Amino acid sequence: MAPDLLRVFRMFDTLFGHGKDLDVLQVCMRAGVLFVIALVLIRIAGMRAFGRKSSFDSVVTIMLGAVLSRPVIGASPFWPTIAGCAVFVVLHRLVGVATARSRWVERVVKGSCRLVYRSGRDDHDQMMRCGISAADLDEVARRHALVPDRSGVYEIVMESSGELSVVTHHADDTRRAKLA
């Protein structure tokens, strides 16, 4: 090996270390490099992974956080771990494109919404499937429709992201009001 190349390898070993016996400088250098790599991976994943709250998007967020922390302290090899994280991000992106193009893939990956309340009637079967109570429905009515309880809303829907959405009036009522 050429002496210059050997000197470069020694410099990298001094700055970044190897294995689990790392000093403060090496951990700090690894953290700084991983910060930049994480930013690049997040840009590749797209803001969707961090802006939405669906289980599909949470998977990549949790996995990136868990896996990217390991090379900082030397618990996992640096470059293979980065390669694994790149695979997470690319798969997330590909599945996101597939869900945008196919309703079937979207339903399989993300699930579907469930109507849990309409016109004064709770759908107890759907509420049980979603794991929500009547008190949860009243709370979302107060927070989103600014009414004391769900009797002041038309529909409450459990979205595929796990959030509850409130519809305050029926679409036909809106059309009638515009015509009047």
Sequence and secondary structure as in RCSB ss.txt:
>XXXX:A:sequence
MAPDLLRVFRMFDTLFGHGKDLDVLQVCMRAGVLFVIALVLIRIAGMRAFGRKSSFDSVVTIMLGAVLSRPVIGA
SPFWPTIAGCAVFVVLHRLVGVATARSRWVERVVKGSCRLVYRSGRDDHDQMMRCGISAADLDEVARRHALVPDR
SGVYEIVMESSGELSVVTHHADDTRRAKLA
>XXXX:A:secstr
  HHHHHHHHHHHHHH  SS   HHHHHHHHHHHHHHHHHHHHHH THHHH   HHHHHHHHHHHHHHTTTTTTS
S HHHHHHHHHHHHHHHHHHHHHHHH HHHHHHHH   EEEEETTEE HHHHHHHT  HHHHHHHIIIII SSSG
GG SEEEE TTS EEEE S HHHHHHHHH 
